[in-house]
Amino acid sequence: MPETGSNPRDTPVDAVVIGAGAAGLACAADLTAGGLRVRVLEASDGVGGRMRTDLHEGFVLDRGFQVFNTSYPQVKRRLRLRELRLRPFTPGVLIRTERGLLRFSDPTRQPRRSADLLPGRLASTRDLLALGVLSARDMLGPPAHRKRAEDHTTLTALARAGISDELVETFFRPFLSGVFLEDELETSERFFHLVWRSMLRGTLCLPEPTLLVDSAGRFLNTCVLSEVSSGHSPGSRALVATSVLGEDRPELRRALLSALADAYGTDTSGWEHLAARTVHDALPAMPPPQRLTRTTRFGPGRYVCGDHRATGSVQGALASGARAAREVLADLRSAPR
């Protein structure tokens, strides 16, 4: 321990972690558990990197749209989920289409919503069968098989699975655009299958009930954060959070209000804009062929971790940080004394 009154920065350390995002914090925690003295440096005004929450005029605002999946192995390893008092999404997605508002439900979790998937309402019988086969393989099959398989784009993978262009445009493209932050579905199918598996096996959590996506692509997704978690909004005011691609501009806000009026079926002219959070480099590009994990060794005594070294997800960031810690500790043990 440093002496009273001494500068903590003068205390000798074994490792310096630059960046207090999810990967950096995971790495620092594992290095500390391995017996090293660690210092974490962060250039911004707080920890969390691209995953931060701000308090703004009594409202709780997330920076970017973050989904917390309880099935992530790193999440299970590091967190006591029960103590977090997580509040799950409604197991389904609302889709604003030319035919109106459609619901895509998970009948295994909400049997009373099974009628939403009757042939012809959202998808054809052929599409439902193809989707069922794809989901069963991803949910029950070993993930190692996907890592070894030939890699293609997500769009190609859906076509090869027998999913029609109509269902891709109605559901997969608007939904996955919010997951991948790209709307061409050029992301590696290896990553898509891992994401789809995690959604089927785990619970997507945030303090909000139902996610609404737009088949016309006017926004990525929107939800009423205060609908379930009243603590996100002071008093009785509703808090609506919406994600879009691009920089915040006045003309974008006007177009977005018009789109939200259509999506929610209400007049948005009186809505108040609270804040905009632009998350630069929000996700790494993941075109095929995509390696799902890479070494963090960058040079003698230097290591680089982050979701760009694994997969663009909370799991990828935490796993990369854990790998960096393992490689640091292994290299220190093998270094000549």
C-alpha positions in Angstrom: 0.0 0.0 0.0 1.3 3.5 -0.7 2.2 5.7 2.2 -0.3 8.3 3.4 -0.1 11.4 1.2 1.9 9.8 -1.6 0.8 10.0 -5.2 -0.8 6.7 -6.3 0.8 7.3 -9.8 4.2 6.9 -8.1 3.3 3.4 -6.9 5.1 0.7 -8.9 2.9 -1.5 -11.0 3.3 -4.7 -13.0 1.0 -3.8 -15.8 -0.8 -0.7 -17.3 -4.2 -1.1 -19.0 -5.0 1.8 -21.3 -8.7 2.2 -21.7 -11.5 1.4 -19.2 -14.0 -0.1 -21.6 -15.4 -3.6 -21.1 -12.3 -5.3 -22.5 -9.9 -3.2 -20.5 -11.8 -3.7 -17.3 -12.0 -7.4 -17.8 -8.3 -7.6 -18.5 -7.5 -5.5 -15.4 -9.7 -7.7 -13.2 -8.1 -10.9 -14.4 -4.5 -9.5 -14.1 -5.3 -8.4 -10.6 -6.7 -11.9 -9.8 -3.5 -13.3 -11.2 -1.5 -11.4 -8.6 -0.3 -8.4 -10.6 -0.4 -4.8 -9.5 -2.4 -3.0 -12.2 -3.0 0.6 -13.2 -5.9 1.5 -15.5 -5.7 4.7 -17.5 -8.8 6.3 -19.2 -8.8 9.4 -21.3 -12.5 10.3 -20.9 -14.4 11.4 -17.9 -15.6 8.0 -16.8 -15.3 4.2 -17.3 -17.4 2.1 -19.7 -16.0 3.1 -23.1 -18.9 2.7 -25.6 -21.1 1.3 -22.9 -22.0 4.1 -20.6 -25.1 5.6 -19.0 -25.6 9.2 -18.2 -28.0 11.0 -15.9 -29.6 13.9 -17.8 -32.2 16.2 -16.1 -33.4 13.3 -14.1 -33.6 10.9 -17.0 -31.3 7.8 -17.3 -29.8 7.7 -20.9 -27.7 5.0 -22.4 -25.0 5.9 -24.9 -25.9 3.8 -27.8 -28.3 0.9 -27.8 -26.8 -1.8 -25.6 -28.3 -5.3 -25.2 -27.3 -7.4 -22.3 -27.5 -11.1 -23.0 -27.7 -13.5 -20.0 -26.3 -16.4 -22.0 -22.9 -14.9 -22.8 -20.3 -17.1 -21.1 -18.2 -14.2 -19.9 -21.4 -12.6 -18.4 -22.1 -15.8 -16.5 -18.5 -16.0 -15.3 -18.1 -12.5 -14.0 -21.5 -11.3 -12.8 -24.1 -12.3 -10.2 -27.1 -11.9 -12.4 -29.7 -12.2 -9.7 -28.3 -9.3 -7.9 -28.6 -7.1 -11.0 -32.4 -7.4 -10.9 -32.5 -7.5 -14.7 -35.7 -6.8 -16.5 -36.1 -8.7 -19.8 -37.4 -7.6 -23.1 -40.7 -9.0 -24.2 -39.6 -12.1 -26.1 -40.5 -10.8 -29.5 -40.1 -7.8 -31.8 -42.6 -5.4 -33.2 -42.1 -4.5 -36.9 -43.6 -1.5 -38.6 -44.4 -2.6 -42.1 -46.6 -1.4 -45.0 -49.2 -3.9 -43.7 -49.2 -2.2 -40.3 -47.6 -3.3 -37.1 -46.6 -7.0 -37.0 -45.3 -9.0 -34.0 -42.5 -11.6 -34.3 -42.8 -13.7 -31.2 -40.9 -16.6 -29.6 -43.6 -19.2 -29.1 -41.4 -21.2 -26.8 -41.4 -18.4 -24.3 -44.8 -16.9 -25.0 -47.1 -19.7 -26.1 -50.1 -17.3 -25.9 -48.5 -15.4 -28.8 -48.2 -18.4 -31.0 -50.9 -17.0 -33.3 -48.5 -14.3 -34.3 -46.6 -16.9 -36.3 -49.5 -18.5 -38.1 -48.6 -18.9 -41.8 -49.4 -15.8 -43.8 -49.3 -13.3 -40.9 -45.6 -12.6 -40.9 -44.1 -15.4 -43.0 -45.1 -18.3 -45.2 -45.2 -21.9 -44.1 -42.0 -22.5 -46.0 -40.3 -19.6 -44.3 -41.5 -20.7 -40.8 -40.1 -24.2 -41.4 -36.8 -22.9 -42.7 -36.5 -20.6 -39.7 -37.3 -23.4 -37.3 -34.6 -25.6 -38.8 -32.1 -22.7 -38.7 -32.9 -21.9 -35.1 -32.8 -25.5 -34.0 -29.4 -26.0 -35.5 -28.0 -22.8 -33.9 -29.6 -23.5 -30.5 -28.7 -27.2 -30.2 -25.6 -27.6 -32.3 -22.1 -27.2 -31.0 -20.7 -23.6 -31.6 -17.3 -25.1 -32.6 -18.9 -26.4 -35.8 -19.8 -22.9 -36.9 -16.3 -21.7 -36.3 -14.8 -24.4 -38.6 -17.5 -24.0 -41.3 -16.9 -22.0 -44.5 -17.9 -18.4 -43.9 -20.2 -16.3 -46.0 -22.2 -13.1 -45.5 -25.3 -13.2 -43.3 -27.4 -12.5 -46.4 -26.0 -15.5 -48.2 -26.5 -17.7 -45.1 -30.1 -16.8 -44.9 -30.7 -17.6 -48.5 -28.9 -20.9 -48.2 -31.1 -21.7 -45.2 -34.2 -21.3 -47.4 -35.3 -17.9 -46.0 -37.2 -15.9 -48.6 -36.3 -12.4 -49.7 -39.7 -11.3 -48.4 -38.9 -12.4 -44.8 -35.4 -11.0 -45.1 -36.8 -7.6 -46.0 -39.7 -7.7 -43.5 -37.8 -9.0 -40.5 -34.1 -9.9 -40.7 -32.8 -6.8 -42.4 -34.5 -4.3 -40.1 -33.8 -6.3 -37.0 -30.2 -7.2 -37.7 -29.3 -3.7 -38.9 -29.7 -2.7 -35.3 -27.5 -5.6 -34.2 -24.7 -5.2 -36.8 -25.0 -1.5 -37.4 -25.0 -2.1 -41.2 -28.0 -2.7 -43.4 -26.5 -4.8 -46.2 -26.2 -7.9 -44.1 -22.5 -8.2 -45.1 -21.5 -9.3 -41.6 -20.0 -12.7 -41.2 -22.5 -15.6 -40.9 -20.2 -17.0 -38.2 -21.1 -14.0 -36.0 -24.7 -14.1 -37.1 -25.1 -17.7 -35.9 -23.4 -17.0 -32.6 -25.8 -14.0 -32.1 -28.9 -16.0 -33.0 -27.8 -18.8 -30.8 -27.3 -16.5 -27.8 -30.7 -14.9 -28.3 -32.4 -18.2 -28.4 -30.6 -19.6 -25.4 -30.5 -16.5 -23.2 -32.6 -13.6 -22.2 -32.1 -10.1 -23.7 -32.2 -7.7 -20.9 -32.8 -4.0 -20.5 -35.4 -2.1 -18.6 -37.8 -1.9 -21.5 -40.6 -4.2 -22.7 -40.7 -4.5 -26.5 -38.3 -3.5 -29.3 -39.8 -1.8 -32.3 -38.0 -2.0 -35.7 -38.9 -0.4 -39.0 -38.9 -2.4 -42.3 -38.5 0.9 -44.2 -35.2 1.5 -42.5 -36.0 5.0 -41.2 -34.5 4.1 -37.9 -32.7 1.0 -36.4 -34.9 0.4 -33.4 -37.0 2.3 -30.8 -38.5 1.5 -27.4 -40.2 3.2 -24.5 -37.5 2.9 -21.7 -39.8 4.1 -19.0 -42.6 1.6 -19.7 -41.2 -0.9 -17.3 -38.5 0.9 -15.4 -40.0 4.0 -14.0 -36.7 5.0 -12.6 -35.5 6.0 -16.1 -37.8 8.9 -16.1 -38.8 11.5 -13.5 -42.4 11.8 -12.6 -44.9 10.3 -15.1 -43.1 11.4 -18.3 -42.4 8.7 -20.9 -38.8 8.2 -22.1 -38.5 7.0 -25.7 -35.0 5.9 -26.9 -34.3 5.5 -30.6 -31.2 4.4 -32.5 -30.3 5.6 -36.0 -27.2 5.4 -38.2 -25.3 8.7 -38.8 -24.5 11.9 -37.1 -27.1 14.0 -35.2 -28.5 16.8 -37.5 -31.6 19.0 -37.4 -33.0 17.5 -40.6 -32.5 14.0 -39.3 -34.4 14.8 -36.1 -37.3 16.2 -38.1 -37.4 13.1 -40.3 -37.1 10.8 -37.2 -40.1 12.5 -35.5 -42.2 11.9 -38.5 -41.1 8.2 -38.7 -41.8 7.7 -35.0 -45.3 9.3 -35.3 -46.0 6.6 -37.9 -44.3 3.8 -35.9 -46.2 4.5 -32.7 -49.4 5.8 -34.2 -49.3 9.1 -32.3 -48.7 12.8 -32.7 -45.0 13.5 -32.0 -45.0 17.2 -32.6 -45.0 17.9 -28.8 -42.2 15.5 -28.0 -39.2 17.1 -26.4 -35.7 16.1 -27.6 -33.5 15.4 -24.5 -30.1 14.5 -25.9 -28.3 12.8 -28.7 -25.3 10.5 -28.1 -23.1 9.7 -31.1 -21.1 6.6 -30.6 -18.1 6.7 -32.9 -16.7 3.4 -34.1 -19.7 1.7 -32.4 -18.9 -1.8 -33.8 -16.0 -3.3 -35.7 -16.8 -4.4 -39.3 -17.1 -8.2 -39.4 -17.2 -9.3 -43.1 -16.4 -12.9 -44.0 -14.1 -14.7 -43.5 -14.2 -13.6 -39.8 -12.0 -15.0 -37.2 -14.0 -15.2 -34.0 -10.9 -14.8 -31.7 -7.3 -13.6 -32.2 -4.2 -13.3 -30.1 -3.7 -10.0 -28.3 0.1 -10.1 -28.6 1.1 -7.0 -30.4 4.8 -6.7 -29.6 7.2 -7.3 -26.7 5.4 -6.3 -23.6 2.4 -4.9 -25.6 -1.0 -6.4 -26.0 -4.2 -5.2 -27.7 -7.6 -6.3 -26.7 -11.1 -5.3 -27.6 -14.2 -6.5 -29.5 -12.3 -5.9 -32.8 -10.0 -8.8 -31.7 -13.0 -11.1 -31.2 -16.6 -10.4 -32.0 -18.5 -7.1 -31.9 -20.4 -7.8 -28.7 -20.2 -7.6 -24.9 -19.1 -11.2 -25.0 -16.4 -10.4 -27.5 -15.0 -7.5 -25.6 -14.9 -9.4 -22.3 -13.5 -12.5 -23.9 -10.7 -10.5 -25.6 -9.8 -8.8 -22.3 -9.7 -12.2 -20.6 -7.4 -13.6 -23.4 -5.1 -10.6 -23.0 -4.8 -11.3 -19.3 -4.0 -15.0 -19.9 -1.4 -14.1 -22.5 0.2 -11.5 -20.3 0.4 -13.9 -17.3 1.7 -16.7 -19.5 4.4 -14.5 -21.0 5.5 -13.3 -17.6 5.8 -16.9 -16.3 7.9 -18.0 -19.2 10.2 -14.9 -19.2 13.8 -15.5 -18.1 14.5 -14.2 -14.6 
